[in-house]
Amino acid sequence: MSGGAGRRHRRRLWIALPAAVAATLLAGSANAATVPTPAPKPPVKAVSAAPSQAELKKRLVAAVAADDGSGAVVRPSRSTASSPAVDGTVSPMIIGGTTTTISAAPWMAQLWYVDDHGTTDTSDDTGFFCGGAVVAPTKILTAAHCVKGANWAKGGVVVTGATQLLSDDGDLHGGTATGVLRQWYHPSYNEDTIDNDIAVLTLAAPVKAPTIRLTTSTDTGSYDPSTTGAKTAKVYGWGRTSSTNDNVSQTLKTATLPIKSDATCAAAYGSWFIKGHMTCAGPPASGSDSGTTAICSGDSGGPLVVNGRIVGVVSWNVTDCVAKGAYSVFTKVSKYVGAVYPRIDDTNLNFDHKADLWVRKSSTKVGYELDSKGTTLAAPQSWGDWNGVNLVRQTDLNRDGFQDLLYRVSATGDVYWLRFVPSSTGGSWAAPKKIFTDWRTRTRIVTPGDVTGDYKPDLLSVDSAGVLWIYPGKGDGSFAARVRVGGGWSQYNQLLGHGDFTGDGKADVLARNKSTGDIYLYKGTGKSGTGVFAARVKVRSNWSGYNAFDAVGDITGDGRADLVARTAGGTLYLYKGTGKATSEIFATRVTVGTGFQQYDIFG
């Protein structure tokens, strides 16, 4: 954002550029009366050790120092009917606006990256900088063009909690530096057209910065220029402050950029603007810094915010940002909520973005991890003795990016939380923490993720009277006072789910009627209490032939929640989610394997 004095940093300001534009079996082991002593001890996970602060500072200093030009790719405007009406060249890059502080936007993050190309010579280092937003304690929402082609675990650092941009000597100005564990960008991201320009970084450790939520998939008001919200959309960033030099703002800036109609955006950019996937905002640029308010180089990946929710991600603009008639272009977040939400809640046992299965062998009481390979499962990995337990649920109650387990002791009904704690040496399992006492009469316990819409994992349970209760998670392994959903849930002999089955970014659950075998979808609304689920929809008839199910999230890695079901003969089938809230909710089943009758607990 321009205006005000900036400090020149010698680095590439990463910009997006269209290339064309240059079981659930709760009673499974009810007869096991032995309380686990000692408590179950899962194997230490082979997670990469989090980078030390010294290593992170080294990367930061190198990223600031890396001199790789502006990174802008330009091309002449076209004079065809589909060409932009603006007079300029296109390059994804706040001119105008005002300075602000991190307390006004505490979820803002600085994304720094450096590649040393495997040499000790710093002269060939390349580095760039992007913006981002904290959407969960270990999750940063940003642009795909800031992620694709970079190894963020090896060369990236995320700085949170700082108003000031990083200093040349690595001074964080009160901020916190955190490494990156893994990265995801939309699988359909197109570098030529800058379509589907959205990504998520998973941090190696949770940060204390407050989070900001995404808009919903059904949000239309935020993008309607006639509404108050759309007229007051705000963007945040540390980007360039002028079209005439590469100075970036040393202090966080913000600007109000009223959202424009699709027709206005298309009139300005022709085929470069992809309706439904992009939105544009701001007053039309004046042709110079004076009179222009726009995103510019260095703002990439930052959020466009309406009513406290992210509605856009900074994607691209014209070269130098001020060409007469130009608008700032953002990824339209409402389109991508269904794809992004599973990445915000994508914890799994081997850290590869695919949900894995946890099972227990009935004859030995040994637990096993079955890692997903997409449509098949890897060889079982032993988790040791799990005798005396009659329920296990895979979850991430503290939303730290590492999957934990919830288990119930058969003899007492006490429910424990077993969590993985990352550390500089890789991590370890903490001692189990009892979170509920004597839940022996609870007929169903489900860890569906976030059902209340606050991005904090919740828990559902059905009591002996058939009443369904929500236990709203606080994001730290504890829960607020339970909230009654309603009665009548004893009609179901299965209640399960983890994640979003319908592609709208809200957690859903599935229930099987015990008399008919019919499967019903309860679509999440993001609310609490009696309104937590929409009216049920029957998605399958007479599934009595299955005697165990598991729903642990996105098993295939395509961003949609899946389901596995076991026959009495022990064949396990995968029902790949389609994202549709109808009878077409699942694709044709695929055989995962046989011999699964040996397991009495599915996580």
WOURDA-V117323 format. One record per residue. N is the residue number from 1. RES is the residue in one small letter. NEAR is the number of other ideal C-beta (glycine too) atoms within 12 Angstrom. D_FIRST is the distance of its C-alpha to the first C-alpha in Angstrom with 2 decimals. Layout:
BEGIN
N:RES:NEAR:D_FIRST, N:RES:NEAR:D_FIRST
END
This chain:
BEGIN
1:m:50:0.00, 2:s:44:3.69, 3:g:29:6.76, 4:g:27:9.03, 5:a:16:10.79, 6:g:32:9.84, 7:r:24:12.66, 8:r:22:13.71, 9:h:37:14.96, 10:r:25:17.55, 11:r:38:17.16, 12:r:35:16.60, 13:l:54:13.24, 14:w:51:15.11, 15:i:48:14.47, 16:a:52:16.81, 17:l:37:18.78, 18:p:37:21.79, 19:a:19:24.67, 20:a:21:26.10, 21:v:37:22.92, 22:a:24:23.30, 23:a:40:52.34, 24:t:45:52.44, 25:l:32:56.15, 26:l:37:56.13, 27:a:23:59.86, 28:g:31:59.98, 29:s:32:61.51, 30:a:22:62.72, 31:n:15:65.91, 32:a:27:64.17, 33:a:16:65.06, 34:t:19:63.89, 35:v:23:60.87, 36:p:31:58.79, 37:t:14:59.87, 38:p:15:57.99, 39:a:26:54.88, 40:p:33:53.56, 41:k:21:51.92, 42:p:34:49.63, 43:p:22:49.05, 44:v:20:46.15, 45:k:32:43.43, 46:a:16:42.48, 47:v:34:38.82, 48:s:22:37.11, 49:a:21:36.77, 50:a:31:33.33, 51:p:31:31.89, 52:s:19:32.74, 53:q:20:30.24, 54:a:14:31.39, 55:e:25:30.63, 56:l:33:27.17, 57:k:27:26.40, 58:k:26:27.85, 59:r:39:25.57, 60:l:43:22.46, 61:v:29:23.52, 62:a:38:24.32, 63:a:45:21.05, 64:v:37:19.13, 65:a:28:21.77, 66:a:33:22.04, 67:d:24:21.31, 68:d:29:20.97, 69:g:18:18.81, 70:s:34:15.61, 71:g:33:17.46, 72:a:35:16.54, 73:v:28:19.55, 74:v:22:20.03, 75:r:22:22.84, 76:p:17:23.98, 77:s:27:23.75, 78:r:23:27.01, 79:s:11:29.31, 80:t:12:30.89, 81:a:11:31.04, 82:s:16:28.78, 83:s:25:26.10, 84:p:39:22.69, 85:a:28:23.05, 86:v:37:19.79, 87:d:24:20.34, 88:g:37:18.56, 89:t:31:18.66, 90:v:44:17.33, 91:s:39:15.34, 92:p:52:13.62, 93:m:57:10.06, 94:i:51:2.07, 95:i:49:3.54, 96:g:39:5.31, 97:g:38:6.10, 98:t:23:8.08, 99:t:29:9.14, 100:t:28:11.63, 101:t:20:14.31, 102:i:32:15.76, 103:s:15:18.57, 104:a:21:16.51, 105:a:37:15.54, 106:p:25:18.34, 107:w:37:18.32, 108:m:50:15.04, 109:a:50:15.99, 110:q:52:15.03, 111:l:53:16.96, 112:w:53:18.40, 113:y:46:20.97, 114:v:39:23.45, 115:d:28:26.51, 116:d:24:29.22, 117:h:19:31.30, 118:g:11:34.31, 119:t:12:34.79, 120:t:11:34.76, 121:d:10:33.32, 122:t:22:29.67, 123:s:14:29.23, 124:d:18:29.06, 125:d:29:26.59, 126:t:28:23.59, 127:g:37:20.63, 128:f:46:17.27, 129:f:49:14.64, 130:c:55:13.42, 131:g:51:12.49, 132:g:51:15.28, 133:a:49:17.10, 134:v:44:20.57, 135:v:44:22.88, 136:a:40:26.11, 137:p:37:27.14, 138:t:42:27.23, 139:k:45:24.92, 140:i:55:21.26, 141:l:54:19.89, 142:t:53:17.61, 143:a:52:17.70, 144:a:44:20.92, 145:h:44:19.43, 146:c:50:18.39, 147:v:41:22.01, 148:k:29:24.49, 149:g:20:26.20, 150:a:34:25.28, 151:n:21:27.71, 152:w:39:25.65, 153:a:28:28.85, 154:k:23:29.65, 155:g:33:26.41, 156:g:45:23.75, 157:v:47:22.61, 158:v:54:20.64, 159:v:46:19.44, 160:t:41:19.42, 161:g:28:19.64, 162:a:33:17.32, 163:t:29:14.57, 164:q:26:14.28, 165:l:42:13.50, 166:l:42:16.86, 167:s:24:18.65, 168:d:19:20.47, 169:d:14:23.71, 170:g:28:22.72, 171:d:19:22.37, 172:l:29:20.97, 173:h:25:20.43, 174:g:18:22.56, 175:g:33:21.26, 176:t:30:23.56, 177:a:39:23.83, 178:t:45:25.52, 179:g:44:26.87, 180:v:42:26.91, 181:l:38:30.23, 182:r:34:29.65, 183:q:37:27.20, 184:w:37:27.28, 185:y:37:25.48, 186:h:36:26.71, 187:p:21:29.93, 188:s:21:29.26, 189:y:30:25.86, 190:n:26:26.07, 191:e:28:24.24, 192:d:22:25.35, 193:t:29:23.94, 194:i:44:21.29, 195:d:36:23.44, 196:n:33:23.81, 197:d:46:20.60, 198:i:53:21.03, 199:a:45:22.35, 200:v:45:23.57, 201:l:48:24.14, 202:t:47:27.12, 203:l:42:27.07, 204:a:40:30.20, 205:a:35:30.43, 206:p:32:29.14, 207:v:37:26.41, 208:k:20:26.71, 209:a:33:23.21, 210:p:24:23.57, 211:t:34:23.02, 212:i:36:21.41, 213:r:36:23.40, 214:l:47:22.88, 215:t:43:23.79, 216:t:33:27.31, 217:s:31:28.68, 218:t:21:30.20, 219:d:31:27.14, 220:t:24:26.90, 221:g:22:25.92, 222:s:37:22.30, 223:y:37:21.94, 224:d:22:24.07, 225:p:28:22.18, 226:s:15:25.07, 227:t:20:24.58, 228:t:15:22.93, 229:g:27:20.97, 230:a:32:19.47, 231:k:23:18.47, 232:t:23:16.54, 233:a:42:14.82, 234:k:43:11.86, 235:v:52:9.32, 236:y:46:8.42, 237:g:57:7.13, 238:w:54:7.01, 239:g:51:5.59, 240:r:48:5.63, 241:t:45:4.69, 242:s:32:7.43, 243:s:39:9.78, 244:t:18:12.64, 245:n:21:12.32, 246:d:33:11.42, 247:n:30:10.04, 248:v:44:7.93, 249:s:44:7.27, 250:q:28:10.82, 251:t:32:10.31, 252:l:43:9.13, 253:k:45:6.53, 254:t:38:7.38, 255:a:41:7.59, 256:t:29:10.91, 257:l:45:11.44, 258:p:32:15.22, 259:i:44:16.94, 260:k:35:18.97, 261:s:23:22.48, 262:d:26:23.55, 263:a:13:25.34, 264:t:27:22.32, 265:c:39:20.43, 266:a:26:23.64, 267:a:25:24.24, 268:a:37:20.98, 269:y:41:21.31, 270:g:24:25.01, 271:s:25:26.18, 272:w:44:22.82, 273:f:40:22.02, 274:i:30:24.34, 275:k:23:25.35, 276:g:18:25.81, 277:h:33:23.79, 278:m:47:20.39, 279:t:48:18.62, 280:c:49:16.02, 281:a:48:13.95, 282:g:47:12.21, 283:p:28:13.77, 284:p:31:14.85, 285:a:39:12.77, 286:s:24:14.63, 287:g:22:15.11, 288:s:21:13.08, 289:d:30:9.96, 290:s:16:12.17, 291:g:19:12.49, 292:t:40:9.66, 293:t:37:7.27, 294:a:55:6.47, 295:i:59:5.86, 296:c:55:6.25, 297:s:53:8.62, 298:g:52:8.98, 299:d:57:7.81, 300:s:54:11.33, 301:g:56:13.81, 302:g:54:11.83, 303:p:46:13.37, 304:l:53:13.26, 305:v:40:15.60, 306:v:40:18.35, 307:n:22:21.10, 308:g:22:20.43, 309:r:33:20.63, 310:i:49:18.52, 311:v:45:18.89, 312:g:50:16.48, 313:v:57:15.12, 314:v:62:12.11, 315:s:57:14.29, 316:w:52:13.56, 317:n:57:12.36, 318:v:47:13.91, 319:t:36:13.89, 320:d:37:11.28, 321:c:54:9.66, 322:v:42:11.09, 323:a:36:14.78, 324:k:25:16.64, 325:g:27:17.24, 326:a:47:14.82, 327:y:46:13.49, 328:s:54:11.37, 329:v:56:14.17, 330:f:52:15.03, 331:t:49:18.28, 332:k:39:20.44, 333:v:46:21.48, 334:s:38:24.62, 335:k:36:26.07, 336:y:47:25.83, 337:v:37:26.93, 338:g:37:30.40, 339:a:39:29.38, 340:v:44:26.97, 341:y:46:29.20, 342:p:44:31.98, 343:r:46:29.63, 344:i:48:28.63, 345:d:46:32.37, 346:d:46:33.67, 347:t:47:35.75, 348:n:40:38.85, 349:l:41:41.58, 350:n:28:40.63, 351:f:31:36.81, 352:d:28:36.58, 353:h:34:34.93, 354:k:36:38.40, 355:a:47:40.29, 356:d:41:43.60, 357:l:48:46.92, 358:w:47:48.82, 359:v:44:52.56, 360:r:44:55.76, 361:k:28:59.10, 362:s:27:61.81, 363:s:12:64.66, 364:t:21:63.10, 365:k:31:60.29, 366:v:27:57.97, 367:g:39:54.33, 368:y:35:52.55, 369:e:34:49.04, 370:l:39:48.83, 371:d:30:45.58, 372:s:34:44.32, 373:k:21:44.39, 374:g:22:43.03, 375:t:24:46.30, 376:t:20:48.65, 377:l:36:48.93, 378:a:20:49.36, 379:a:12:52.47, 380:p:25:52.87, 381:q:24:51.72, 382:s:22:53.81, 383:w:35:52.40, 384:g:24:55.80, 385:d:23:58.04, 386:w:42:56.74, 387:n:31:60.13, 388:g:32:60.28, 389:v:45:57.07, 390:n:40:57.11, 391:l:43:53.46, 392:v:47:50.33, 393:r:46:46.84, 394:q:47:43.79, 395:t:47:40.64, 396:d:47:37.71, 397:l:40:38.09, 398:n:33:35.57, 399:r:37:32.97, 400:d:37:32.62, 401:g:42:32.66, 402:f:42:36.34, 403:q:47:39.13, 404:d:39:41.75, 405:l:42:45.12, 406:l:43:46.77, 407:y:45:50.58, 408:r:47:53.55, 409:v:35:56.78, 410:s:33:59.81, 411:a:21:62.21, 412:t:23:60.07, 413:g:29:57.34, 414:d:28:54.80, 415:v:37:51.34, 416:y:35:49.44, 417:w:37:45.91, 418:l:41:45.88, 419:r:35:42.46, 420:f:34:41.11, 421:v:27:39.36, 422:p:36:37.09, 423:s:21:37.36, 424:s:20:36.83, 425:t:14:40.13, 426:g:23:39.43, 427:g:29:40.53, 428:s:21:43.63, 429:w:30:45.01, 430:a:24:45.24, 431:a:15:48.49, 432:p:28:48.77, 433:k:24:47.78, 434:k:23:49.88, 435:i:32:47.78, 436:f:30:50.55, 437:t:14:54.27, 438:d:16:57.09, 439:w:33:55.39, 440:r:25:58.56, 441:t:20:58.87, 442:r:36:55.36, 443:t:34:56.01, 444:r:42:52.46, 445:i:36:49.47, 446:v:46:46.21, 447:t:48:42.82, 448:p:45:40.71, 449:g:47:37.24, 450:d:44:35.14, 451:v:44:37.12, 452:t:34:35.73, 453:g:30:32.09, 454:d:26:30.64, 455:y:39:30.08, 456:k:34:32.95, 457:p:45:36.14, 458:d:44:39.10, 459:l:43:42.84, 460:l:48:45.45, 461:s:40:49.19, 462:v:34:52.29, 463:d:27:55.13, 464:s:17:58.85, 465:a:17:58.90, 466:g:25:56.39, 467:v:24:53.52, 468:l:37:49.99, 469:w:37:47.76, 470:i:40:44.05, 471:y:38:43.21, 472:p:29:39.48, 473:g:37:37.97, 474:k:21:36.07, 475:g:27:34.37, 476:d:22:36.57, 477:g:32:39.87, 478:s:21:41.09, 479:f:29:41.37, 480:a:19:41.29, 481:a:13:44.45, 482:r:23:45.61, 483:v:26:45.17, 484:r:23:47.92, 485:v:35:47.10, 486:g:24:50.64, 487:g:16:54.06, 488:g:17:55.84, 489:w:34:54.11, 490:s:23:57.44, 491:q:24:58.01, 492:y:34:55.76, 493:n:31:56.94, 494:q:38:53.55, 495:l:42:50.11, 496:l:46:47.35, 497:g:45:43.79, 498:h:51:40.70, 499:g:49:37.45, 500:d:45:36.55, 501:f:47:39.33, 502:t:39:37.81, 503:g:35:34.30, 504:d:35:32.57, 505:g:45:31.18, 506:k:42:33.87, 507:a:48:36.83, 508:d:47:40.21, 509:v:49:43.84, 510:l:48:47.01, 511:a:41:50.51, 512:r:40:53.95, 513:n:26:56.80, 514:k:21:59.80, 515:s:12:62.41, 516:t:18:60.94, 517:g:24:58.58, 518:d:25:55.92, 519:i:38:52.29, 520:y:36:49.87, 521:l:39:46.10, 522:y:38:44.58, 523:k:38:41.03, 524:g:40:38.59, 525:t:30:36.82, 526:g:34:34.53, 527:k:24:36.63, 528:s:28:39.41, 529:g:20:43.07, 530:t:19:45.09, 531:g:21:42.08, 532:v:32:40.73, 533:f:37:42.17, 534:a:23:42.72, 535:a:13:46.28, 536:r:25:47.71, 537:v:25:48.00, 538:k:23:50.85, 539:v:31:49.53, 540:r:30:52.71, 541:s:15:56.43, 542:n:14:59.06, 543:w:32:57.41, 544:s:20:60.42, 545:g:20:60.97, 546:y:35:58.22, 547:n:28:58.96, 548:a:40:55.67, 549:f:42:51.99, 550:d:44:48.78, 551:a:46:45.22, 552:v:49:42.83, 553:g:48:39.71, 554:d:40:38.52, 555:i:44:41.41, 556:t:37:40.59, 557:g:29:36.90, 558:d:31:35.77, 559:g:40:33.81, 560:r:38:36.71, 561:a:49:39.23, 562:d:44:42.72, 563:l:49:46.24, 564:v:47:49.31, 565:a:37:52.84, 566:r:39:56.19, 567:t:24:59.58, 568:a:14:62.79, 569:g:17:63.69, 570:g:22:60.68, 571:t:23:58.54, 572:l:37:54.83, 573:y:31:52.75, 574:l:37:49.01, 575:y:35:47.64, 576:k:30:44.25, 577:g:39:41.85, 578:t:27:40.71, 579:g:33:38.21, 580:k:24:40.50, 581:a:34:41.86, 582:t:17:45.23, 583:s:16:48.37, 584:e:20:46.31, 585:i:33:44.33, 586:f:34:45.79, 587:a:20:46.59, 588:t:12:50.14, 589:r:23:51.16, 590:v:23:51.30, 591:t:22:53.84, 592:v:33:52.33, 593:g:27:55.68, 594:t:15:59.02, 595:g:19:60.69, 596:f:38:58.19, 597:q:24:61.09, 598:q:25:61.34, 599:y:38:58.30, 600:d:38:58.70, 601:i:43:55.18, 602:f:41:51.91, 603:g:48:48.68
END
